[in-house]
Structures are given as structure tokens and as C-alpha cells.
Amino acid sequence: MKTVAFAAGLAAGMAVAAAAVCAMYPDVSRRAVRDSKRMIKTGKRAIDRMCNW
């Protein structure tokens, strides 16, 4: 039961922190989306290079 409460508190804390950062810096979410797309493309290329030795 303690682990459930801990996990719920952790998730709530992360949500509050993310909301605070997004409120202070509105462009952070757009940058995160852009950067994550770039990381996915880079990761796919790296995997393709490893598989096509």
C-alpha cells in the first residue's frame, strides 16, 4: 500500500512540476516535441546503420 501512495505522489509531483515549467516557459513544450522528433529520427538512423553492417 505504501508503494501505491509513493507512486501516486511521485506522478502528482511530476505533473505539478511539468505544469509549472510550462507556465513559466510556454515554448518548452514545443521545443520538447521538436527535439524528441529529432531524437527519434537520429535513433532510427543509428539502428539502421547497426543492422546494415
C-alpha positions in Angstrom: 0.0 0.0 0.0 2.9 2.3 0.7 4.3 1.8 -2.8 1.0 2.8 -4.4 0.9 6.0 -2.4 4.5 6.7 -3.2 3.9 6.1 -6.9 0.8 8.3 -6.9 2.7 11.1 -5.1 5.6 10.8 -7.5 3.3 11.1 -10.5 1.4 14.0 -9.0 4.7 15.8 -8.2 6.0 15.3 -11.8 2.7 16.6 -13.2 2.9 19.7 -11.0 6.5 20.3 -11.9 5.8 20.0 -15.6 2.8 22.3 -15.3 4.9 24.9 -13.5 7.7 24.8 -16.1 5.2 25.0 -19.0 3.6 28.0 -17.3 6.9 29.8 -16.9 8.3 28.9 -20.3 5.5 28.3 -22.8 7.9 27.4 -25.6 9.4 24.4 -23.7 6.7 22.0 -24.8 7.2 23.0 -28.4 10.9 22.5 -28.1 10.5 19.2 -26.4 8.3 17.9 -29.2 10.7 19.2 -31.8 13.7 17.7 -30.1 12.0 14.3 -29.4 11.2 14.0 -33.2 14.8 14.8 -34.0 16.0 12.2 -31.5 13.6 9.5 -32.9 15.0 10.2 -36.4 18.6 10.0 -35.2 17.9 6.8 -33.3 16.3 5.2 -36.3 19.3 6.1 -38.4 21.7 4.7 -35.8 19.7 1.4 -35.6 19.6 1.1 -39.4 23.4 1.6 -39.5 23.9 -1.1 -36.9 21.7 -3.5 -38.7 23.2 -2.9 -42.1 26.8 -3.6 -41.4 
